[in-house]
Amino acid sequence: MSIDVAAPAAKAWAALADWESQGTWMIATRVRGTASAVGERLEAWTGLGPIGFLDTMTITAWEPPHRCVVRHTGRVVRGTGGFEVTAIGPERCRVTWWERVGLPFGAVGRAGWLVAGPLTRAFFASSLRRFKRTLETG
């Protein structure tokens, strides 16, 4: 998913790369880590209170201020994801957040995407709107 933001690309990148502040805009997620290079690791807890899952990640591409790719290595979420920032003017940019992940349990996990897919898209859209508001309002 992508969203246009009325902020310079460098400002958007800095906000995305500040992993531990992502919880201010990413719904129900707390990130631990200050990774900023290929091979470094992060952890995120996604959920409400004690109900949720630990998402462990390793950075596989780090191209500031434009692109970061992570490999999800946890028990629940496996696959890849990333952020991309594209300048569309000196004071505007497009932020894209993408994920290509699978759920555990084989065919049951794949069938689970019938429910998880729409919820995940709503989570991304809402989180990106919060990211936009955070950057545009300071």
VMD Tcl script that builds the backbone (N, CA, C; Angstrom):
set m [mol new atoms 414]
animate dup $m
set s [atomselect $m all]
$s set {name element resname resid chain x y z} {
  {N N MET 1 A 0.843 -1.173 0.000}
  {CA C MET 1 A 0.000 0.000 0.000}
  {C C MET 1 A 0.886 1.232 0.000}
  {N N SER 2 A 0.375 2.295 -0.619}
  {CA C SER 2 A 1.123 3.544 -0.693}
  {C C SER 2 A 0.264 4.705 -0.221}
  {N N ILE 3 A 0.940 5.750 0.232}
  {CA C ILE 3 A 0.258 6.979 0.619}
  {C C ILE 3 A 1.178 8.149 0.289}
  {N N ASP 4 A 0.590 9.232 -0.208}
  {CA C ASP 4 A 1.350 10.444 -0.472}
  {C C ASP 4 A 1.351 11.297 0.789}
  {N N VAL 5 A 2.522 11.843 1.096}
  {CA C VAL 5 A 2.722 12.596 2.329}
  {C C VAL 5 A 3.293 13.967 1.989}
  {N N ALA 6 A 2.753 14.998 2.605}
  {CA C ALA 6 A 3.255 16.360 2.406}
  {C C ALA 6 A 4.439 16.592 3.341}
  {N N ALA 7 A 5.545 15.938 3.001}
  {CA C ALA 7 A 6.794 16.060 3.753}
  {C C ALA 7 A 7.918 15.629 2.838}
  {N N PRO 8 A 9.113 16.178 3.037}
  {CA C PRO 8 A 10.255 15.752 2.223}
  {C C PRO 8 A 10.543 14.264 2.422}
  {N N ALA 9 A 11.053 13.630 1.382}
  {CA C ALA 9 A 11.366 12.201 1.445}
  {C C ALA 9 A 12.326 11.884 2.589}
  {N N ALA 10 A 13.312 12.751 2.828}
  {CA C ALA 10 A 14.280 12.497 3.899}
  {C C ALA 10 A 13.607 12.467 5.271}
  {N N LYS 11 A 12.601 13.312 5.467}
  {CA C LYS 11 A 11.877 13.329 6.748}
  {C C LYS 11 A 11.068 12.040 6.918}
  {N N ALA 12 A 10.430 11.591 5.828}
  {CA C ALA 12 A 9.662 10.343 5.901}
  {C C ALA 12 A 10.586 9.165 6.183}
  {N N TRP 13 A 11.723 9.117 5.509}
  {CA C TRP 13 A 12.677 8.039 5.741}
  {C C TRP 13 A 13.125 8.020 7.202}
  {N N ALA 14 A 13.472 9.188 7.730}
  {CA C ALA 14 A 13.934 9.264 9.120}
  {C C ALA 14 A 12.870 8.725 10.072}
  {N N ALA 15 A 11.606 9.032 9.809}
  {CA C ALA 15 A 10.524 8.536 10.668}
  {C C ALA 15 A 10.357 7.024 10.544}
  {N N LEU 16 A 10.472 6.497 9.334}
  {CA C LEU 16 A 10.353 5.049 9.143}
  {C C LEU 16 A 11.514 4.307 9.784}
  {N N ALA 17 A 12.722 4.865 9.649}
  {CA C ALA 17 A 13.923 4.201 10.158}
  {C C ALA 17 A 14.084 4.342 11.667}
  {N N ASP 18 A 13.266 5.148 12.299}
  {CA C ASP 18 A 13.250 5.254 13.763}
  {C C ASP 18 A 12.330 4.147 14.278}
  {N N TRP 19 A 12.862 2.943 14.255}
  {CA C TRP 19 A 12.070 1.740 14.527}
  {C C TRP 19 A 11.257 1.843 15.809}
  {N N GLU 20 A 11.872 2.284 16.883}
  {CA C GLU 20 A 11.193 2.265 18.180}
  {C C GLU 20 A 10.062 3.278 18.275}
  {N N SER 21 A 10.016 4.260 17.372}
  {CA C SER 21 A 8.890 5.198 17.382}
  {C C SER 21 A 7.749 4.732 16.480}
  {N N GLN 22 A 7.936 3.634 15.778}
  {CA C GLN 22 A 6.884 3.163 14.870}
  {C C GLN 22 A 5.574 2.866 15.595}
  {N N GLY 23 A 5.645 2.545 16.861}
  {CA C GLY 23 A 4.431 2.284 17.624}
  {C C GLY 23 A 3.516 3.490 17.728}
  {N N THR 24 A 4.016 4.696 17.451}
  {CA C THR 24 A 3.161 5.885 17.492}
  {C C THR 24 A 2.210 5.935 16.307}
  {N N TRP 25 A 2.560 5.234 15.228}
  {CA C TRP 25 A 1.671 5.257 14.063}
  {C C TRP 25 A 1.271 3.862 13.586}
  {N N MET 26 A 2.055 2.862 13.888}
  {CA C MET 26 A 1.738 1.495 13.463}
  {C C MET 26 A 0.850 0.856 14.526}
  {N N ILE 27 A -0.361 0.555 14.146}
  {CA C ILE 27 A -1.371 0.084 15.088}
  {C C ILE 27 A -0.941 -1.218 15.760}
  {N N ALA 28 A -1.094 -1.249 17.087}
  {CA C ALA 28 A -0.885 -2.449 17.901}
  {C C ALA 28 A 0.497 -3.073 17.727}
  {N N THR 29 A 1.517 -2.239 17.517}
  {CA C THR 29 A 2.863 -2.765 17.296}
  {C C THR 29 A 3.879 -1.963 18.101}
  {N N ARG 30 A 4.796 -2.666 18.733}
  {CA C ARG 30 A 5.930 -2.058 19.440}
  {C C ARG 30 A 7.200 -2.690 18.889}
  {N N VAL 31 A 8.127 -1.861 18.441}
  {CA C VAL 31 A 9.363 -2.354 17.840}
  {C C VAL 31 A 10.521 -2.097 18.791}
  {N N ARG 32 A 11.423 -3.084 18.879}
  {CA C ARG 32 A 12.663 -2.944 19.651}
  {C C ARG 32 A 13.828 -3.094 18.698}
  {N N GLY 33 A 14.728 -2.139 18.763}
  {CA C GLY 33 A 15.933 -2.239 17.958}
  {C C GLY 33 A 16.259 -0.928 17.271}
  {N N THR 34 A 17.506 -0.811 16.893}
  {CA C THR 34 A 17.978 0.395 16.203}
  {C C THR 34 A 18.736 0.001 14.942}
  {N N ALA 35 A 18.328 -1.056 14.313}
  {CA C ALA 35 A 19.035 -1.590 13.147}
  {C C ALA 35 A 19.115 -0.565 12.025}
  {N N SER 36 A 20.273 -0.516 11.385}
  {CA C SER 36 A 20.453 0.410 10.261}
  {C C SER 36 A 21.476 -0.110 9.259}
  {N N ALA 37 A 21.555 -1.439 9.129}
  {CA C ALA 37 A 22.479 -2.034 8.172}
  {C C ALA 37 A 22.021 -3.456 7.847}
  {N N VAL 38 A 22.396 -3.916 6.669}
  {CA C VAL 38 A 22.079 -5.280 6.265}
  {C C VAL 38 A 22.649 -6.258 7.290}
  {N N GLY 39 A 21.818 -7.226 7.675}
  {CA C GLY 39 A 22.224 -8.245 8.632}
  {C C GLY 39 A 21.807 -7.946 10.056}
  {N N GLU 40 A 21.475 -6.700 10.354}
  {CA C GLU 40 A 21.048 -6.370 11.722}
  {C C GLU 40 A 19.614 -6.822 11.939}
  {N N ARG 41 A 19.277 -7.024 13.218}
  {CA C ARG 41 A 17.996 -7.631 13.577}
  {C C ARG 41 A 17.112 -6.688 14.375}
  {N N LEU 42 A 15.810 -6.938 14.271}
  {CA C LEU 42 A 14.779 -6.187 14.988}
  {C C LEU 42 A 13.762 -7.166 15.538}
  {N N GLU 43 A 13.001 -6.704 16.517}
  {CA C GLU 43 A 11.872 -7.466 17.031}
  {C C GLU 43 A 10.677 -6.540 17.158}
  {N N ALA 44 A 9.510 -7.042 16.817}
  {CA C ALA 44 A 8.280 -6.278 16.986}
  {C C ALA 44 A 7.243 -7.168 17.665}
  {N N TRP 45 A 6.520 -6.598 18.603}
  {CA C TRP 45 A 5.384 -7.280 19.215}
  {C C TRP 45 A 4.143 -6.690 18.586}
  {N N THR 46 A 3.355 -7.541 17.940}
  {CA C THR 46 A 2.108 -7.098 17.338}
  {C C THR 46 A 0.967 -7.764 18.082}
  {N N GLY 47 A 0.122 -6.952 18.656}
  {CA C GLY 47 A -1.005 -7.475 19.408}
  {C C GLY 47 A -1.483 -6.472 20.427}
  {N N LEU 48 A -2.426 -6.906 21.205}
  {CA C LEU 48 A -2.968 -6.076 22.271}
  {C C LEU 48 A -2.647 -6.734 23.598}
  {N N GLY 49 A -1.848 -6.035 24.401}
  {CA C GLY 49 A -1.440 -6.590 25.680}
  {C C GLY 49 A -0.688 -7.889 25.473}
  {N N PRO 50 A -1.067 -8.926 26.237}
  {CA C PRO 50 A -0.347 -10.201 26.122}
  {C C PRO 50 A -0.800 -11.056 24.938}
  {N N ILE 51 A -1.838 -10.632 24.220}
  {CA C ILE 51 A -2.352 -11.420 23.102}
  {C C ILE 51 A -1.768 -10.863 21.804}
  {N N GLY 52 A -0.902 -11.648 21.183}
  {CA C GLY 52 A -0.265 -11.210 19.953}
  {C C GLY 52 A 0.868 -12.151 19.602}
  {N N PHE 53 A 1.826 -11.641 18.845}
  {CA C PHE 53 A 2.946 -12.485 18.440}
  {C C PHE 53 A 4.207 -11.651 18.292}
  {N N LEU 54 A 5.343 -12.324 18.452}
  {CA C LEU 54 A 6.649 -11.702 18.268}
  {C C LEU 54 A 7.057 -11.872 16.813}
  {N N ASP 55 A 7.392 -10.769 16.178}
  {CA C ASP 55 A 7.813 -10.762 14.783}
  {C C ASP 55 A 9.301 -10.424 14.771}
  {N N THR 56 A 10.140 -11.414 14.504}
  {CA C THR 56 A 11.578 -11.165 14.411}
  {C C THR 56 A 11.934 -10.916 12.958}
  {N N MET 57 A 12.871 -9.989 12.745}
  {CA C MET 57 A 13.221 -9.582 11.388}
  {C C MET 57 A 14.724 -9.367 11.266}
  {N N THR 58 A 15.229 -9.583 10.066}
  {CA C THR 58 A 16.613 -9.280 9.714}
  {C C THR 58 A 16.591 -8.370 8.497}
  {N N ILE 59 A 17.354 -7.285 8.540}
  {CA C ILE 59 A 17.419 -6.379 7.405}
  {C C ILE 59 A 18.206 -7.056 6.278}
  {N N THR 60 A 17.603 -7.093 5.084}
  {CA C THR 60 A 18.261 -7.695 3.923}
  {C C THR 60 A 18.622 -6.664 2.857}
  {N N ALA 61 A 18.034 -5.470 2.930}
  {CA C ALA 61 A 18.407 -4.362 2.037}
  {C C ALA 61 A 18.245 -3.071 2.825}
  {N N TRP 62 A 19.243 -2.218 2.749}
  {CA C TRP 62 A 19.212 -0.936 3.465}
  {C C TRP 62 A 19.788 0.114 2.530}
  {N N GLU 63 A 18.898 0.921 1.959}
  {CA C GLU 63 A 19.288 1.912 0.958}
  {C C GLU 63 A 18.696 3.271 1.315}
  {N N PRO 64 A 19.204 3.895 2.384}
  {CA C PRO 64 A 18.651 5.188 2.798}
  {C C PRO 64 A 18.912 6.261 1.734}
  {N N PRO 65 A 18.040 7.135 1.527}
  {CA C PRO 65 A 16.733 7.315 2.191}
  {C C PRO 65 A 15.571 6.796 1.353}
  {N N HIS 66 A 15.767 5.658 0.676}
  {CA C HIS 66 A 14.738 5.198 -0.261}
  {C C HIS 66 A 14.116 3.838 0.036}
  {N N ARG 67 A 14.889 2.886 0.541}
  {CA C ARG 67 A 14.365 1.513 0.580}
  {C C ARG 67 A 14.971 0.706 1.713}
  {N N CYS 68 A 14.092 -0.037 2.383}
  {CA C CYS 68 A 14.510 -1.004 3.398}
  {C C CYS 68 A 13.692 -2.271 3.185}
  {N N VAL 69 A 14.356 -3.413 3.214}
  {CA C VAL 69 A 13.677 -4.704 3.099}
  {C C VAL 69 A 14.082 -5.547 4.294}
  {N N VAL 70 A 13.117 -6.233 4.883}
  {CA C VAL 70 A 13.394 -7.135 5.996}
  {C C VAL 70 A 12.901 -8.535 5.654}
  {N N ARG 71 A 13.551 -9.516 6.261}
  {CA C ARG 71 A 13.085 -10.907 6.181}
  {C C ARG 71 A 12.474 -11.219 7.530}
  {N N HIS 72 A 11.193 -11.597 7.529}
  {CA C HIS 72 A 10.499 -11.995 8.753}
  {C C HIS 72 A 10.902 -13.432 9.074}
  {N N THR 73 A 11.391 -13.655 10.278}
  {CA C THR 73 A 11.930 -14.956 10.652}
  {C C THR 73 A 11.211 -15.592 11.834}
  {N N GLY 74 A 10.075 -15.039 12.215}
  {CA C GLY 74 A 9.375 -15.526 13.398}
  {C C GLY 74 A 8.587 -16.798 13.165}
  {N N ARG 75 A 7.927 -17.245 14.210}
  {CA C ARG 75 A 7.105 -18.458 14.121}
  {C C ARG 75 A 5.781 -18.206 13.428}
  {N N VAL 76 A 5.235 -16.996 13.581}
  {CA C VAL 76 A 3.930 -16.700 13.009}
  {C C VAL 76 A 4.059 -16.073 11.631}
  {N N VAL 77 A 4.952 -15.112 11.502}
  {CA C VAL 77 A 5.115 -14.389 10.235}
  {C C VAL 77 A 6.463 -14.741 9.626}
  {N N ARG 78 A 6.417 -15.254 8.389}
  {CA C ARG 78 A 7.641 -15.553 7.631}
  {C C ARG 78 A 7.469 -14.997 6.232}
  {N N GLY 79 A 8.544 -14.440 5.721}
  {CA C GLY 79 A 8.503 -13.870 4.379}
  {C C GLY 79 A 9.313 -12.588 4.357}
  {N N THR 80 A 8.943 -11.672 3.470}
  {CA C THR 80 A 9.663 -10.415 3.351}
  {C C THR 80 A 8.700 -9.248 3.412}
  {N N GLY 81 A 9.244 -8.096 3.739}
  {CA C GLY 81 A 8.457 -6.867 3.772}
  {C C GLY 81 A 9.395 -5.690 3.650}
  {N N GLY 82 A 8.815 -4.530 3.423}
  {CA C GLY 82 A 9.679 -3.374 3.312}
  {C C GLY 82 A 8.941 -2.067 3.188}
  {N N PHE 83 A 9.754 -1.005 3.237}
  {CA C PHE 83 A 9.288 0.353 3.039}
  {C C PHE 83 A 10.066 0.952 1.880}
  {N N GLU 84 A 9.378 1.766 1.096}
  {CA C GLU 84 A 10.037 2.517 0.041}
  {C C GLU 84 A 9.540 3.950 0.110}
  {N N VAL 85 A 10.453 4.892 -0.077}
  {CA C VAL 85 A 10.119 6.312 -0.063}
  {C C VAL 85 A 10.561 6.905 -1.403}
  {N N THR 86 A 9.618 7.532 -2.090}
  {CA C THR 86 A 9.902 8.133 -3.393}
  {C C THR 86 A 9.540 9.610 -3.341}
  {N N ALA 87 A 10.499 10.479 -3.622}
  {CA C ALA 87 A 10.215 11.918 -3.681}
  {C C ALA 87 A 9.318 12.195 -4.878}
  {N N ILE 88 A 8.286 13.005 -4.660}
  {CA C ILE 88 A 7.426 13.446 -5.760}
  {C C ILE 88 A 7.396 14.974 -5.788}
  {N N GLY 89 A 8.428 15.551 -5.263}
  {CA C GLY 89 A 8.617 16.994 -5.183}
  {C C GLY 89 A 9.491 17.286 -3.994}
  {N N PRO 90 A 9.917 18.543 -3.824}
  {CA C PRO 90 A 10.803 18.851 -2.692}
  {C C PRO 90 A 10.129 18.709 -1.329}
  {N N GLU 91 A 8.817 18.851 -1.283}
  {CA C GLU 91 A 8.092 18.784 -0.014}
  {C C GLU 91 A 7.010 17.707 -0.021}
  {N N ARG 92 A 7.116 16.740 -0.930}
  {CA C ARG 92 A 6.134 15.644 -1.000}
  {C C ARG 92 A 6.848 14.346 -1.317}
  {N N CYS 93 A 6.286 13.266 -0.805}
  {CA C CYS 93 A 6.835 11.951 -1.127}
  {C C CYS 93 A 5.725 10.918 -1.084}
  {N N ARG 94 A 6.035 9.774 -1.637}
  {CA C ARG 94 A 5.126 8.627 -1.580}
  {C C ARG 94 A 5.804 7.564 -0.728}
  {N N VAL 95 A 5.080 7.082 0.267}
  {CA C VAL 95 A 5.577 6.019 1.141}
  {C C VAL 95 A 4.817 4.744 0.803}
  {N N THR 96 A 5.559 3.696 0.501}
  {CA C THR 96 A 4.975 2.398 0.174}
  {C C THR 96 A 5.418 1.392 1.226}
  {N N TRP 97 A 4.468 0.637 1.728}
  {CA C TRP 97 A 4.739 -0.418 2.708}
  {C C TRP 97 A 4.193 -1.696 2.091}
  {N N TRP 98 A 5.041 -2.689 1.965}
  {CA C TRP 98 A 4.615 -3.941 1.350}
  {C C TRP 98 A 5.073 -5.129 2.197}
  {N N GLU 99 A 4.342 -6.188 2.090}
  {CA C GLU 99 A 4.661 -7.443 2.786}
  {C C GLU 99 A 4.312 -8.611 1.872}
  {N N ARG 100 A 5.171 -9.611 1.860}
  {CA C ARG 100 A 4.897 -10.887 1.186}
  {C C ARG 100 A 5.187 -11.972 2.214}
  {N N VAL 101 A 4.162 -12.314 2.946}
  {CA C VAL 101 A 4.355 -13.242 4.057}
  {C C VAL 101 A 3.356 -14.381 3.979}
  {N N GLY 102 A 3.684 -15.435 4.678}
  {CA C GLY 102 A 2.794 -16.572 4.787}
  {C C GLY 102 A 2.472 -16.835 6.244}
  {N N LEU 103 A 1.375 -17.486 6.470}
  {CA C LEU 103 A 0.991 -17.892 7.819}
  {C C LEU 103 A 1.388 -19.353 8.020}
  {N N PRO 104 A 1.609 -19.745 9.265}
  {CA C PRO 104 A 1.968 -21.142 9.510}
  {C C PRO 104 A 0.785 -22.088 9.257}
  {N N PHE 105 A 1.042 -23.368 9.356}
  {CA C PHE 105 A 0.045 -24.438 9.280}
  {C C PHE 105 A -0.374 -24.801 7.865}
  {N N GLY 106 A 0.498 -24.586 6.874}
  {CA C GLY 106 A 0.252 -25.073 5.520}
  {C C GLY 106 A -1.044 -24.583 4.910}
  {N N ALA 107 A -1.868 -25.527 4.456}
  {CA C ALA 107 A -3.120 -25.191 3.782}
  {C C ALA 107 A -4.070 -24.432 4.709}
  {N N VAL 108 A -4.050 -24.762 5.988}
  {CA C VAL 108 A -4.911 -24.063 6.951}
  {C C VAL 108 A -4.482 -22.596 7.047}
  {N N GLY 109 A -3.172 -22.354 7.079}
  {CA C GLY 109 A -2.662 -20.985 7.111}
  {C C GLY 109 A -3.020 -20.219 5.849}
  {N N ARG 110 A -2.893 -20.880 4.701}
  {CA C ARG 110 A -3.261 -20.214 3.439}
  {C C ARG 110 A -4.743 -19.869 3.431}
  {N N ALA 111 A -5.580 -20.761 3.922}
  {CA C ALA 111 A -7.017 -20.476 4.005}
  {C C ALA 111 A -7.287 -19.348 4.997}
  {N N GLY 112 A -6.443 -19.237 6.008}
  {CA C GLY 112 A -6.589 -18.171 6.998}
  {C C GLY 112 A -6.466 -16.782 6.399}
  {N N TRP 113 A -5.795 -16.678 5.228}
  {CA C TRP 113 A -5.674 -15.378 4.567}
  {C C TRP 113 A -7.018 -14.837 4.112}
  {N N LEU 114 A -8.038 -15.706 3.991}
  {CA C LEU 114 A -9.373 -15.218 3.635}
  {C C LEU 114 A -9.870 -14.240 4.692}
  {N N VAL 115 A -9.505 -14.478 5.935}
  {CA C VAL 115 A -9.856 -13.571 7.034}
  {C C VAL 115 A -8.735 -12.574 7.283}
  {N N ALA 116 A -7.506 -13.070 7.340}
  {CA C ALA 116 A -6.369 -12.213 7.679}
  {C C ALA 116 A -6.067 -11.181 6.603}
  {N N GLY 117 A -6.300 -11.507 5.343}
  {CA C GLY 117 A -5.985 -10.587 4.247}
  {C C GLY 117 A -6.698 -9.252 4.366}
  {N N PRO 118 A -8.025 -9.244 4.430}
  {CA C PRO 118 A -8.736 -7.965 4.563}
  {C C PRO 118 A -8.373 -7.215 5.856}
  {N N LEU 119 A -8.175 -7.942 6.942}
  {CA C LEU 119 A -7.776 -7.294 8.197}
  {C C LEU 119 A -6.393 -6.674 8.081}
  {N N THR 120 A -5.486 -7.373 7.415}
  {CA C THR 120 A -4.130 -6.862 7.223}
  {C C THR 120 A -4.145 -5.607 6.360}
  {N N ARG 121 A -4.911 -5.613 5.288}
  {CA C ARG 121 A -5.004 -4.424 4.432}
  {C C ARG 121 A -5.577 -3.241 5.203}
  {N N ALA 122 A -6.589 -3.482 6.029}
  {CA C ALA 122 A -7.167 -2.400 6.838}
  {C C ALA 122 A -6.144 -1.883 7.850}
  {N N PHE 123 A -5.375 -2.770 8.452}
  {CA C PHE 123 A -4.316 -2.409 9.396}
  {C C PHE 123 A -3.281 -1.527 8.706}
  {N N PHE 124 A -2.830 -1.932 7.525}
  {CA C PHE 124 A -1.834 -1.150 6.771}
  {C C PHE 124 A -2.385 0.228 6.419}
  {N N ALA 125 A -3.597 0.263 5.873}
  {CA C ALA 125 A -4.184 1.538 5.444}
  {C C ALA 125 A -4.330 2.494 6.625}
  {N N SER 126 A -4.839 2.006 7.725}
  {CA C SER 126 A -5.012 2.852 8.905}
  {C C SER 126 A -3.669 3.317 9.455}
  {N N SER 127 A -2.696 2.414 9.508}
  {CA C SER 127 A -1.367 2.774 10.004}
  {C C SER 127 A -0.709 3.811 9.102}
  {N N LEU 128 A -0.822 3.657 7.790}
  {CA C LEU 128 A -0.238 4.636 6.874}
  {C C LEU 128 A -0.918 6.000 6.996}
  {N N ARG 129 A -2.217 6.015 7.225}
  {CA C ARG 129 A -2.901 7.302 7.443}
  {C C ARG 129 A -2.382 7.965 8.719}
  {N N ARG 130 A -2.153 7.173 9.753}
  {CA C ARG 130 A -1.586 7.717 10.996}
  {C C ARG 130 A -0.171 8.228 10.766}
  {N N PHE 131 A 0.616 7.511 9.966}
  {CA C PHE 131 A 1.973 7.948 9.632}
  {C C PHE 131 A 1.907 9.304 8.931}
  {N N LYS 132 A 1.023 9.431 7.965}
  {CA C LYS 132 A 0.860 10.685 7.227}
  {C C LYS 132 A 0.515 11.822 8.173}
  {N N ARG 133 A -0.485 11.611 9.054}
  {CA C ARG 133 A -0.877 12.655 10.004}
  {C C ARG 133 A 0.284 13.041 10.909}
  {N N THR 134 A 1.030 12.052 11.370}
  {CA C THR 134 A 2.175 12.310 12.246}
  {C C THR 134 A 3.199 13.209 11.560}
  {N N LEU 135 A 3.523 12.906 10.317}
  {CA C LEU 135 A 4.514 13.712 9.604}
  {C C LEU 135 A 3.998 15.088 9.227}
  {N N GLU 136 A 2.753 15.159 8.826}
  {CA C GLU 136 A 2.228 16.432 8.346}
  {C C GLU 136 A 1.862 17.404 9.458}
  {N N THR 137 A 1.559 16.882 10.645}
  {CA C THR 137 A 1.166 17.768 11.739}
  {C C THR 137 A 2.283 17.960 12.760}
  {N N GLY 138 A 3.385 17.237 12.571}
  {CA C GLY 138 A 4.511 17.393 13.477}
  {C C GLY 138 A 4.355 16.565 14.698}
}
mol reanalyze $m
mol bondsrecalc $m
mol representation Tube
mol addrep $m
